[in-house]
Amino acid sequence: MNKNRPVNLNLAAFSFPVTSISSIVHRITGVLLFLSIPFCLWALDQSLTPDGFVKVKAVLSGVFAKIILWAILSMLAYHIIAGVRHLLMDAGIGETLEGGRAGAYAVIVLGVVVAALIGVWIW
């Protein structure tokens, strides 16, 4: 056993490359989107009747609900943008180290811009 190996890793001490940050956020948004499915299905189910639509509209008019809605839509947008990047990489575009970095920066910048636009649209 290697005695020089660190026992407790402090992940905050590491500096991750932008490609790994983009990939980790893509995975996290996928998990959180999966966990948000019950809320989305409830809202869809309720909104199909006139009384339920009024109920969902009342629920979504609150500040906390708008924040949750903004988070869900922002995660969805980021996940789609990162997914398109992966599809482009599967097609052979952006597979180099420089292309990977540029694509990761583009995904993060586009994700932030789209999240801001979604926030403006919701409020």
N, CA, C and O atoms as a MOPAC input file, in Angstrom:
PM7 MOZYME 1SCF
protein

 N      0.84600 1    -1.18200 1     0.00000 1
 C      0.00000 1     0.00000 1     0.00000 1
 C      0.89100 1     1.24500 1     0.00000 1
 O      1.90500 1     1.30000 1     0.69500 1
 N      0.49700 1     2.22200 1    -0.77900 1
 C      1.26500 1     3.44700 1    -0.90500 1
 C      0.97900 1     4.36300 1     0.28000 1
 O     -0.15700 1     4.80400 1     0.45700 1
 N      1.99600 1     4.65600 1     1.09700 1
 C      1.82200 1     5.49500 1     2.29100 1
 C      1.77900 1     6.98000 1     1.95000 1
 O      1.33000 1     7.77800 1     2.77300 1
 N      2.23600 1     7.37600 1     0.75600 1
 C      2.24100 1     8.78300 1     0.37300 1
 C      0.91100 1     9.23100 1    -0.21500 1
 O      0.74200 1    10.40100 1    -0.55700 1
 N     -0.00300 1     8.32900 1    -0.32800 1
 C     -1.30000 1     8.64400 1    -0.90600 1
 C     -2.14300 1     9.45200 1     0.07700 1
 O     -2.19400 1     9.10900 1     1.25800 1
 N     -2.80800 1    10.51800 1    -0.38000 1
 C     -3.64200 1    11.29800 1     0.55000 1
 C     -4.82300 1    10.47400 1     1.05100 1
 O     -5.40800 1     9.68900 1     0.30500 1
 N     -5.15600 1    10.66000 1     2.29700 1
 C     -6.24300 1     9.90300 1     2.90300 1
 C     -7.58500 1    10.58600 1     2.65300 1
 O     -8.52800 1     9.95100 1     2.18300 1
 N     -7.67100 1    11.86100 1     2.96200 1
 C     -8.90900 1    12.62200 1     2.76300 1
 C     -8.68100 1    13.65800 1     1.67500 1
 O     -7.90000 1    14.59300 1     1.85100 1
 N     -9.35600 1    13.49100 1     0.56400 1
 C     -9.18700 1    14.43100 1    -0.53100 1
 C    -10.11500 1    15.62700 1    -0.35300 1
 O    -11.31600 1    15.46700 1    -0.13400 1
 N     -9.55300 1    16.81100 1    -0.44700 1
 C    -10.33000 1    18.03600 1    -0.41800 1
 C    -10.56600 1    18.45000 1    -1.86600 1
 O     -9.67500 1    18.99900 1    -2.51500 1
 N    -11.76200 1    18.18600 1    -2.36600 1
 C    -12.05200 1    18.45600 1    -3.77200 1
 C    -12.01000 1    19.94500 1    -4.08900 1
 O    -11.82300 1    20.32800 1    -5.24400 1
 N    -12.18400 1    20.79300 1    -3.06700 1
 C    -12.12300 1    22.23600 1    -3.30100 1
 C    -10.69200 1    22.68900 1    -3.58600 1
 O    -10.48100 1    23.77700 1    -4.12100 1
 N     -9.71100 1    21.86200 1    -3.23100 1
 C     -8.31400 1    22.23500 1    -3.45700 1
 C     -7.88200 1    21.98000 1    -4.89700 1
 O     -6.85700 1    22.50100 1    -5.33500 1
 N     -8.64300 1    21.19300 1    -5.63000 1
 C     -8.30200 1    20.88200 1    -7.01500 1
 C     -8.86400 1    21.94000 1    -7.95000 1
 O     -9.89600 1    22.54900 1    -7.67100 1
 N     -8.17900 1    22.14700 1    -9.04800 1
 C     -8.70300 1    23.03700 1   -10.07600 1
 C     -9.06000 1    22.17000 1   -11.27800 1
 O     -8.18900 1    21.64300 1   -11.97000 1
 N    -10.35700 1    22.03800 1   -11.50600 1
 C    -10.84500 1    21.18500 1   -12.57700 1
 C    -10.80900 1    21.93400 1   -13.90700 1
 O    -11.08100 1    23.13400 1   -13.94100 1
 N    -10.47800 1    21.24700 1   -15.00300 1
 C    -10.54200 1    21.89600 1   -16.31300 1
 C    -11.99700 1    22.18500 1   -16.69500 1
 O    -12.92200 1    21.54900 1   -16.18900 1
 N    -12.17800 1    23.13900 1   -17.58000 1
 C    -13.51800 1    23.56300 1   -17.96300 1
 C    -14.29900 1    22.42100 1   -18.60700 1
 O    -15.52400 1    22.37600 1   -18.49500 1
 N    -13.61800 1    21.50900 1   -19.27200 1
 C    -14.31700 1    20.38300 1   -19.89700 1
 C    -14.93700 1    19.47000 1   -18.84700 1
 O    -16.04400 1    18.96800 1   -19.03800 1
 N    -14.23400 1    19.25300 1   -17.74300 1
 C    -14.79800 1    18.39200 1   -16.70300 1
 C    -15.92000 1    19.10600 1   -15.96000 1
 O    -16.89900 1    18.47200 1   -15.56700 1
 N    -15.79200 1    20.40400 1   -15.76300 1
 C    -16.86900 1    21.15800 1   -15.10800 1
 C    -18.13800 1    21.08500 1   -15.95600 1
 O    -19.22800 1    20.85900 1   -15.43100 1
 N    -17.99200 1    21.27600 1   -17.26000 1
 C    -19.13300 1    21.19600 1   -18.16300 1
 C    -19.76600 1    19.80700 1   -18.12600 1
 O    -20.99000 1    19.67500 1   -18.12000 1
 N    -18.93400 1    18.78300 1   -18.10100 1
 C    -19.43600 1    17.40800 1   -18.07200 1
 C    -20.13600 1    17.09300 1   -16.74900 1
 O    -21.18800 1    16.45400 1   -16.73700 1
 N    -19.55800 1    17.53700 1   -15.64800 1
 C    -20.15200 1    17.27400 1   -14.33300 1
 C    -21.49700 1    17.98800 1   -14.21400 1
 O    -22.46500 1    17.40800 1   -13.72200 1
 N    -21.56300 1    19.24900 1   -14.66400 1
 C    -22.82700 1    19.98400 1   -14.60100 1
 C    -23.87100 1    19.33200 1   -15.50700 1
 O    -25.05400 1    19.30800 1   -15.16700 1
 N    -23.44500 1    18.80600 1   -16.65400 1
 C    -24.36900 1    18.10400 1   -17.55000 1
 C    -24.97100 1    16.89000 1   -16.84900 1
 O    -26.16900 1    16.63600 1   -16.96800 1
 N    -24.16000 1    16.15100 1   -16.13400 1
 C    -24.66200 1    14.97400 1   -15.41900 1
 C    -25.58100 1    15.36900 1   -14.27300 1
 O    -26.61400 1    14.73900 1   -14.05100 1
 N    -25.19900 1    16.41900 1   -13.54200 1
 C    -26.02200 1    16.86800 1   -12.41200 1
 C    -27.37700 1    17.36300 1   -12.90500 1
 O    -28.40600 1    17.05700 1   -12.30100 1
 N    -27.38500 1    18.12900 1   -14.00100 1
 C    -28.66400 1    18.60400 1   -14.52500 1
 C    -29.53400 1    17.44400 1   -14.99200 1
 O    -30.75800 1    17.49400 1   -14.86200 1
 N    -28.91300 1    16.40600 1   -15.53300 1
 C    -29.68900 1    15.23400 1   -15.94200 1
 C    -30.36200 1    14.55800 1   -14.76300 1
 O    -31.53100 1    14.18100 1   -14.84400 1
 N    -29.63500 1    14.40100 1   -13.66900 1
 C    -30.20900 1    13.77000 1   -12.46900 1
 C    -31.31500 1    14.64300 1   -11.88700 1
 O    -32.38000 1    14.14100 1   -11.52500 1
 N    -31.06700 1    15.95100 1   -11.79400 1
 C    -32.07700 1    16.84800 1   -11.23100 1
 C    -33.31700 1    16.93900 1   -12.12400 1
 O    -34.43400 1    17.06000 1   -11.62000 1
 N    -33.13000 1    16.88200 1   -13.42600 1
 C    -34.28500 1    16.85500 1   -14.32500 1
 C    -35.10000 1    15.58000 1   -14.12400 1
 O    -36.33100 1    15.61200 1   -14.14300 1
 N    -34.41600 1    14.47400 1   -13.93400 1
 C    -35.12200 1    13.22100 1   -13.66900 1
 C    -35.93000 1    13.33300 1   -12.37900 1
 O    -37.06600 1    12.86500 1   -12.30600 1
 N    -35.33800 1    13.95500 1   -11.36600 1
 C    -36.04100 1    14.10300 1   -10.09100 1
 C    -37.19400 1    15.10300 1   -10.17300 1
 O    -38.10000 1    15.06000 1    -9.34100 1
 N    -37.17600 1    15.99500 1   -11.15200 1
 C    -38.25800 1    16.97600 1   -11.29300 1
 C    -39.43600 1    16.44500 1   -12.10500 1
 O    -40.45700 1    17.12300 1   -12.22100 1
 N    -39.31300 1    15.26900 1   -12.65700 1
 C    -40.39300 1    14.70400 1   -13.47900 1
 C    -41.71400 1    14.59600 1   -12.71400 1
 O    -42.75200 1    14.93100 1   -13.28400 1
 N    -41.73300 1    14.14300 1   -11.44700 1
 C    -43.03500 1    14.05700 1   -10.75800 1
 C    -43.75700 1    15.40800 1   -10.66500 1
 O    -44.97100 1    15.47600 1   -10.85600 1
 N    -43.01600 1    16.47400 1   -10.37300 1
 C    -43.64100 1    17.80500 1   -10.31000 1
 C    -44.20400 1    18.20000 1   -11.66700 1
 O    -45.32300 1    18.70700 1   -11.75300 1
 N    -43.44000 1    17.97200 1   -12.71800 1
 C    -43.89100 1    18.33900 1   -14.06700 1
 C    -45.11000 1    17.52300 1   -14.48800 1
 O    -46.03600 1    18.05400 1   -15.10000 1
 N    -45.10800 1    16.23200 1   -14.15900 1
 C    -46.26100 1    15.39600 1   -14.50800 1
 C    -47.49300 1    15.78800 1   -13.70700 1
 O    -48.60900 1    15.75900 1   -14.22400 1
 N    -47.29100 1    16.15900 1   -12.43300 1
 C    -48.42100 1    16.62700 1   -11.62500 1
 C    -49.01700 1    17.88600 1   -12.24000 1
 O    -50.23400 1    17.99500 1   -12.38600 1
 N    -48.15700 1    18.83700 1   -12.60000 1
 C    -48.64100 1    20.08600 1   -13.18100 1
 C    -49.36600 1    19.82200 1   -14.50100 1
 O    -50.40600 1    20.42400 1   -14.76700 1
 N    -48.83000 1    18.93600 1   -15.31900 1
 C    -49.48800 1    18.60600 1   -16.58400 1
 C    -50.83700 1    17.94700 1   -16.33800 1
 O    -51.83000 1    18.31000 1   -16.96700 1
 N    -50.87800 1    16.97900 1   -15.42300 1
 C    -52.12000 1    16.27000 1   -15.13300 1
 C    -53.19300 1    17.23200 1   -14.61600 1
 O    -54.34800 1    17.17900 1   -15.04000 1
 N    -52.79700 1    18.10200 1   -13.70400 1
 C    -53.75900 1    19.03900 1   -13.12900 1
 C    -54.23400 1    20.06700 1   -14.15200 1
 O    -55.39000 1    20.48900 1   -14.11700 1
 N    -53.35700 1    20.46600 1   -15.05200 1
 C    -53.70100 1    21.54600 1   -15.98500 1
 C    -54.62200 1    21.10500 1   -17.11300 1
 O    -55.04400 1    21.93300 1   -17.92100 1
 N    -54.93700 1    19.83100 1   -17.18300 1
 C    -55.78800 1    19.34200 1   -18.27400 1
 C    -57.26900 1    19.56700 1   -18.01400 1
 O    -58.08600 1    19.39200 1   -18.91800 1
 N    -57.63000 1    19.95200 1   -16.79600 1
 C    -59.01800 1    20.29000 1   -16.48800 1
 C    -59.08400 1    21.78100 1   -16.16900 1
 O    -58.09000 1    22.35100 1   -15.71900 1
 N    -60.22100 1    22.42200 1   -16.38800 1
 C    -60.30400 1    23.86700 1   -16.11500 1
 C    -60.00900 1    24.21900 1   -14.64900 1
 O    -59.29100 1    25.18100 1   -14.37600 1
 N    -60.55600 1    23.45200 1   -13.71800 1
 C    -60.30000 1    23.73800 1   -12.29700 1
 C    -58.84200 1    23.47200 1   -11.94400 1
 O    -58.22900 1    24.22500 1   -11.18600 1
 N    -58.30200 1    22.41300 1   -12.48900 1
 C    -56.90100 1    22.09000 1   -12.23100 1
 C    -55.95900 1    23.12200 1   -12.81400 1
 O    -54.92200 1    23.43400 1   -12.22800 1
 N    -56.32700 1    23.65400 1   -13.98500 1
 C    -55.50600 1    24.69500 1   -14.60200 1
 C    -55.41900 1    25.92600 1   -13.70300 1
 O    -54.34900 1    26.51100 1   -13.53900 1
 N    -56.54500 1    26.30900 1   -13.12800 1
 C    -56.56800 1    27.45600 1   -12.21400 1
 C    -55.70400 1    27.16000 1   -10.99100 1
 O    -55.00200 1    28.03900 1   -10.49100 1
 N    -55.76100 1    25.91300 1   -10.51100 1
 C    -54.95900 1    25.51100 1    -9.35000 1
 C    -53.46300 1    25.58400 1    -9.66900 1
 O    -52.68200 1    26.11800 1    -8.88000 1
 N    -53.06900 1    25.04900 1   -10.82100 1
 C    -51.65700 1    25.07000 1   -11.21400 1
 C    -51.20000 1    26.50400 1   -11.43800 1
 O    -50.08200 1    26.86400 1   -11.06800 1
 N    -52.04200 1    27.31400 1   -12.03300 1
 C    -51.69500 1    28.72300 1   -12.25700 1
 C    -51.49200 1    29.44100 1   -10.93100 1
 O    -50.59100 1    30.27000 1   -10.80500 1
 N    -52.31900 1    29.13200 1    -9.94600 1
 C    -52.17000 1    29.75000 1    -8.62300 1
 C    -50.88800 1    29.28900 1    -7.95100 1
 O    -50.19700 1    30.08200 1    -7.31100 1
 N    -50.56900 1    28.00600 1    -8.09300 1
 C    -49.34200 1    27.48000 1    -7.48600 1
 C    -48.12000 1    28.10500 1    -8.13700 1
 O    -47.17300 1    28.48400 1    -7.44800 1
 N    -48.13600 1    28.21500 1    -9.44900 1
 C    -46.97600 1    28.73000 1   -10.16800 1
 C    -46.84900 1    30.25300 1   -10.12400 1
 O    -45.87800 1    30.80500 1   -10.64100 1
 N    -47.81200 1    30.93100 1    -9.51600 1
 C    -47.70300 1    32.38600 1    -9.42700 1
 C    -46.87100 1    32.82800 1    -8.21800 1
 O    -46.51300 1    34.00100 1    -8.11700 1
 N    -46.56400 1    31.91700 1    -7.31400 1
 C    -45.74900 1    32.25100 1    -6.15400 1
 C    -44.27600 1    32.40000 1    -6.51800 1
 O    -43.81400 1    31.87100 1    -7.52900 1
 N    -43.55200 1    33.12500 1    -5.68200 1
 C    -42.13000 1    33.37700 1    -5.94300 1
 C    -41.32600 1    32.08500 1    -5.88200 1
 O    -40.48500 1    31.84000 1    -6.74700 1
 N    -41.57300 1    31.26200 1    -4.87700 1
 C    -40.82400 1    30.01200 1    -4.73100 1
 C    -41.05800 1    29.09900 1    -5.93200 1
 O    -40.12300 1    28.46900 1    -6.42700 1
 N    -42.29800 1    29.02900 1    -6.39700 1
 C    -42.61800 1    28.18600 1    -7.55600 1
 C    -41.95900 1    28.72500 1    -8.82200 1
 O    -41.52800 1    27.95400 1    -9.68000 1
 N    -41.88000 1    30.05300 1    -8.93700 1
 C    -41.21700 1    30.63100 1   -10.10900 1
 C    -39.72400 1    30.31500 1   -10.09300 1
 O    -39.12200 1    30.08400 1   -11.14200 1
 N    -39.13500 1    30.30500 1    -8.91300 1
 C    -37.71400 1    29.94700 1    -8.80500 1
 C    -37.51000 1    28.48700 1    -9.20500 1
 O    -36.56000 1    28.16100 1    -9.91700 1
 N    -38.39600 1    27.61900 1    -8.74800 1
 C    -38.29800 1    26.20100 1    -9.11100 1
 C    -38.50800 1    26.02800 1   -10.61900 1
 O    -37.78000 1    25.27400 1   -11.26400 1
 N    -39.48900 1    26.71400 1   -11.17100 1
 C    -39.74500 1    26.63200 1   -12.61100 1
 C    -38.54700 1    27.14600 1   -13.40200 1
 O    -38.15300 1    26.54400 1   -14.40100 1
 N    -37.96500 1    28.26400 1   -12.95300 1
 C    -36.77200 1    28.80200 1   -13.61200 1
 C    -35.62900 1    27.79000 1   -13.54800 1
 O    -34.92600 1    27.58500 1   -14.53700 1
 N    -35.44300 1    27.15700 1   -12.39100 1
 C    -34.36000 1    26.17900 1   -12.24500 1
 C    -34.57200 1    24.99000 1   -13.17700 1
 O    -33.63400 1    24.53800 1   -13.83500 1
 N    -35.79000 1    24.49100 1   -13.23300 1
 C    -36.07500 1    23.33400 1   -14.09300 1
 C    -35.84400 1    23.69100 1   -15.56500 1
 O    -35.20800 1    22.92800 1   -16.29100 1
 N    -36.34800 1    24.82500 1   -16.00400 1
 C    -36.18700 1    25.21400 1   -17.40500 1
 C    -34.73000 1    25.53700 1   -17.73800 1
 O    -34.26200 1    25.24300 1   -18.83800 1
 N    -34.01600 1    26.13900 1   -16.79000 1
 C    -32.59600 1    26.43100 1   -17.01400 1
 C    -31.78200 1    25.14700 1   -17.10000 1
 O    -30.89600 1    25.02300 1   -17.94500 1
 N    -32.08400 1    24.18600 1   -16.21900 1
 C    -31.38300 1    22.90200 1   -16.28200 1
 C    -31.68200 1    22.18800 1   -17.58800 1
 O    -30.79500 1    21.58500 1   -18.19200 1
 N    -32.93500 1    22.25800 1   -18.02100 1
 C    -33.30900 1    21.62100 1   -19.28500 1
 C    -32.56300 1    22.25700 1   -20.45100 1
 O    -32.07200 1    21.55800 1   -21.33700 1
 N    -32.48200 1    23.57900 1   -20.44700 1
 C    -31.77700 1    24.27300 1   -21.52700 1
 C    -30.29900 1    23.90400 1   -21.52900 1
 O    -29.73700 1    23.61000 1   -22.58400 1
 N    -29.66000 1    23.91500 1   -20.35600 1
 C    -28.24300 1    23.56600 1   -20.28000 1
 C    -28.02600 1    22.12500 1   -20.74000 1
 O    -27.08400 1    21.83400 1   -21.47700 1
 N    -28.90400 1    21.23200 1   -20.29800 1
 C    -28.75900 1    19.81900 1   -20.64100 1
 C    -28.90300 1    19.61300 1   -22.15200 1
 O    -28.18400 1    18.80500 1   -22.73900 1
 N    -29.82100 1    20.33700 1   -22.77500 1
 C    -29.99100 1    20.23200 1   -24.22600 1
 C    -28.77500 1    20.78800 1   -24.95000 1
 O    -28.28800 1    20.18000 1   -25.90400 1
 N    -28.27900 1    21.94500 1   -24.50100 1
 C    -27.10200 1    22.55100 1   -25.14100 1
 C    -25.90100 1    21.61800 1   -25.02700 1
 O    -25.18600 1    21.40500 1   -26.00600 1
 N    -25.67900 1    21.06100 1   -23.84100 1
 C    -24.55400 1    20.13700 1   -23.65800 1
 C    -24.76500 1    18.85700 1   -24.46000 1
 O    -23.80500 1    18.27600 1   -24.96500 1
 N    -26.01100 1    18.41600 1   -24.57900 1
 C    -26.30200 1    17.23900 1   -25.38600 1
 C    -26.00700 1    17.46100 1   -26.85700 1
 O    -25.49900 1    16.56800 1   -27.53400 1
 N    -26.32300 1    18.64700 1   -27.35600 1
 C    -26.01000 1    18.98100 1   -28.74700 1
 C    -24.49400 1    18.99200 1   -28.93300 1
 O    -23.99100 1    18.53900 1   -29.96100 1
 N    -23.76800 1    19.50800 1   -27.94500 1
 C    -22.30100 1    19.48800 1   -28.01800 1
 C    -21.79100 1    18.04900 1   -28.12500 1
 O    -20.88700 1    17.76000 1   -28.90900 1
 N    -22.37400 1    17.15600 1   -27.33700 1
 C    -21.95100 1    15.75200 1   -27.40000 1
 C    -22.30100 1    15.12900 1   -28.75300 1
 O    -21.53200 1    14.32500 1   -29.28100 1
 N    -23.44700 1    15.49200 1   -29.31300 1
 C    -23.79900 1    14.98700 1   -30.63800 1
 C    -22.81500 1    15.48500 1   -31.69500 1
 O    -22.42600 1    14.73900 1   -32.59400 1
 N    -22.41300 1    16.76000 1   -31.57900 1
 C    -21.42900 1    17.29400 1   -32.51300 1
 C    -20.09100 1    16.57000 1   -32.35300 1
 O    -19.41300 1    16.29400 1   -33.34300 1
 N    -19.71400 1    16.26500 1   -31.12100 1
 C    -18.46300 1    15.53800 1   -30.89600 1
 C    -18.55800 1    14.12100 1   -31.45000 1
 O    -17.56900 1    13.58700 1   -31.95200 1
 N    -19.73700 1    13.50900 1   -31.36400 1
 C    -19.93100 1    12.18400 1   -31.96200 1
 C    -19.79600 1    12.23800 1   -33.48000 1
 O    -19.40800 1    11.25500 1   -34.11100 1
 N    -20.11600 1    13.38800 1   -34.05600 1
 C    -19.99000 1    13.56600 1   -35.50900 1
 C    -18.57400 1    13.96900 1   -35.90700 1
 O    -18.29900 1    14.16700 1   -37.09100 1
 N    -17.67400 1    14.09300 1   -34.93700 1
 C    -16.28400 1    14.42000 1   -35.22900 1
 C    -15.95000 1    15.89500 1   -35.14600 1
 O    -14.84800 1    16.30100 1   -35.51400 1
 N    -16.88300 1    16.70300 1   -34.67000 1
 C    -16.64600 1    18.14500 1   -34.56300 1
 C    -16.28000 1    18.46900 1   -33.12000 1
 O    -17.02800 1    18.15700 1   -32.19300 1
 N    -15.12900 1    19.09500 1   -32.94200 1
 C    -14.71500 1    19.50900 1   -31.60700 1
 C    -14.11500 1    18.41100 1   -30.76400 1
 O    -14.21400 1    18.45000 1   -29.53700 1
 N    -13.49400 1    17.42900 1   -31.39600 1
 C    -12.89300 1    16.32500 1   -30.64700 1
 C    -11.48800 1    16.62000 1   -30.15500 1
 O    -10.97800 1    15.91500 1   -29.28500 1
 N    -10.85900 1    17.64400 1   -30.69500 1
 C     -9.49800 1    17.96900 1   -30.27800 1
 C     -9.53300 1    18.61000 1   -28.89600 1
 O    -10.59900 1    18.96500 1   -28.39500 1
 N     -8.37100 1    18.75300 1   -28.28900 1
 C     -8.28500 1    19.36800 1   -26.96900 1
 C     -8.77600 1    20.81500 1   -27.01200 1
 O     -9.53000 1    21.25100 1   -26.14200 1
 N     -8.33800 1    21.55500 1   -28.03500 1
 C     -8.76800 1    22.94700 1   -28.15900 1
 C    -10.26100 1    23.03000 1   -28.46500 1
 O    -10.96700 1    23.88300 1   -27.92800 1
 N    -10.73200 1    22.13900 1   -29.33000 1
 C    -12.15400 1    22.10800 1   -29.66500 1
 C    -13.01500 1    21.73600 1   -28.47000 1
 O    -14.11400 1    22.26400 1   -28.29700 1
 N    -12.51300 1    20.82500 1   -27.64700 1
 C    -13.23700 1    20.43300 1   -26.43800 1
 C    -13.35500 1    21.58700 1   -25.45700 1
 O    -14.41000 1    21.81100 1   -24.86300 1
 N    -12.24600 1    22.32300 1   -25.29600 1
 C    -12.27600 1    23.48600 1   -24.40500 1
 C    -13.22800 1    24.55600 1   -24.93800 1
 O    -14.03800 1    25.10600 1   -24.19200 1
 N    -13.12200 1    24.84100 1   -26.23200 1
 C    -13.99500 1    25.86100 1   -26.82900 1
 C    -15.45900 1    25.45300 1   -26.71100 1
 O    -16.31600 1    26.28100 1   -26.40300 1
 N    -15.74000 1    24.18300 1   -26.95400 1
 C    -17.11400 1    23.69900 1   -26.82600 1
 C    -17.62900 1    23.78200 1   -25.40300 1
 O    -18.79000 1    24.12700 1   -25.18200 1
 N    -16.77300 1    23.46600 1   -24.43000 1
 C    -17.18000 1    23.53600 1   -23.02400 1
 C    -17.46800 1    24.98500 1   -22.62700 1
 O    -18.45800 1    25.26100 1   -21.95000 1
 N    -16.59500 1    25.91300 1   -23.05400 1
 C    -16.85300 1    27.33000 1   -22.76800 1
 C    -18.14300 1    27.79500 1   -23.43600 1
 O    -18.92300 1    28.54000 1   -22.84200 1
 N    -18.36100 1    27.35800 1   -24.65900 1
 C    -19.57700 1    27.75400 1   -25.38100 1
 C    -20.82100 1    27.24000 1   -24.66800 1
 O    -21.81400 1    27.95900 1   -24.55000 1
 N    -20.77100 1    25.99400 1   -24.19200 1
 C    -21.91600 1    25.42200 1   -23.48100 1
 C    -22.20600 1    26.21400 1   -22.21300 1
 O    -23.36300 1    26.52000 1   -21.92600 1
 N    -21.17600 1    26.54500 1   -21.45600 1
 C    -21.37600 1    27.27100 1   -20.20600 1
 C    -21.90700 1    28.67900 1   -20.48200 1
 O    -22.84400 1    29.12700 1   -19.82200 1
 N    -21.31900 1    29.37100 1   -21.44800 1
 C    -21.77100 1    30.73600 1   -21.76600 1
 C    -23.20200 1    30.71900 1   -22.29100 1
 O    -24.03200 1    31.51800 1   -21.85800 1
 N    -23.49400 1    29.81100 1   -23.22300 1
 C    -24.86200 1    29.72400 1   -23.74500 1
 C    -25.84700 1    29.33900 1   -22.64400 1
 O    -26.96600 1    29.84900 1   -22.60600 1
 N    -25.43500 1    28.44200 1   -21.75300 1
 C    -26.30100 1    28.05200 1   -20.64200 1
 C    -26.64100 1    29.22900 1   -19.74300 1
 O    -27.79000 1    29.38700 1   -19.32900 1
 N    -25.64800 1    30.05600 1   -19.43900 1
 C    -25.88800 1    31.24000 1   -18.59200 1
 C    -26.78400 1    32.24600 1   -19.30700 1
 O    -27.69100 1    32.81400 1   -18.69800 1
 N    -26.53500 1    32.46700 1   -20.59000 1
 C    -27.35100 1    33.42100 1   -21.36400 1
 C    -28.79600 1    32.94500 1   -21.44000 1
 O    -29.72300 1    33.72600 1   -21.22800 1
 N    -28.98400 1    31.67100 1   -21.74100 1
 C    -30.34600 1    31.13700 1   -21.84800 1
 C    -31.03500 1    31.15300 1   -20.49000 1
 O    -32.23000 1    31.43500 1   -20.41100 1
 N    -30.29700 1    30.85100 1   -19.40900 1
 C    -30.89100 1    30.90400 1   -18.06700 1
 C    -31.33500 1    32.32900 1   -17.74100 1
 O    -32.39500 1    32.52400 1   -17.14500 1
 N    -30.54500 1    33.31300 1   -18.12100 1
 C    -30.93400 1    34.71600 1   -17.89100 1
 C    -32.18100 1    35.07000 1   -18.70200 1
 O    -33.08700 1    35.73700 1   -18.20200 1
 N    -32.21900 1    34.61800 1   -19.95800 1
 C    -33.41200 1    34.89100 1   -20.78900 1
 C    -34.65400 1    34.19400 1   -20.24000 1
 O    -35.75400 1    34.74500 1   -20.29300 1
 N    -34.48000 1    33.00300 1   -19.72300 1
 C    -35.62300 1    32.29400 1   -19.11400 1
 C    -36.09500 1    33.05700 1   -17.87500 1
 O    -37.29600 1    33.17600 1   -17.63100 1
 N    -35.14500 1    33.57100 1   -17.09600 1
 C    -35.52000 1    34.35400 1   -15.92100 1
 C    -36.29900 1    35.59400 1   -16.29100 1
 O    -37.26900 1    35.94100 1   -15.61700 1
 N    -35.89100 1    36.27100 1   -17.35400 1
 C    -36.62900 1    37.44700 1   -17.81600 1
 C    -38.01600 1    37.05100 1   -18.29200 1
 O    -38.98400 1    37.76800 1   -18.03800 1
 N    -38.12500 1    35.92600 1   -18.97500 1
 C    -39.40100 1    35.46700 1   -19.49500 1
 C    -40.36800 1    35.09000 1   -18.36000 1
 O    -41.56200 1    35.38200 1   -18.43300 1
 N    -39.84300 1    34.44000 1   -17.31500 1
 C    -40.70000 1    33.99600 1   -16.21000 1
 C    -41.16000 1    35.17100 1   -15.35800 1
 O    -42.31500 1    35.20700 1   -14.93200 1
 N    -40.28500 1    36.12300 1   -15.10500 1
 C    -40.64900 1    37.23000 1   -14.21400 1
 C    -41.38900 1    38.27800 1   -14.98300 1
 O    -41.78500 1    39.29600 1   -14.41500 1

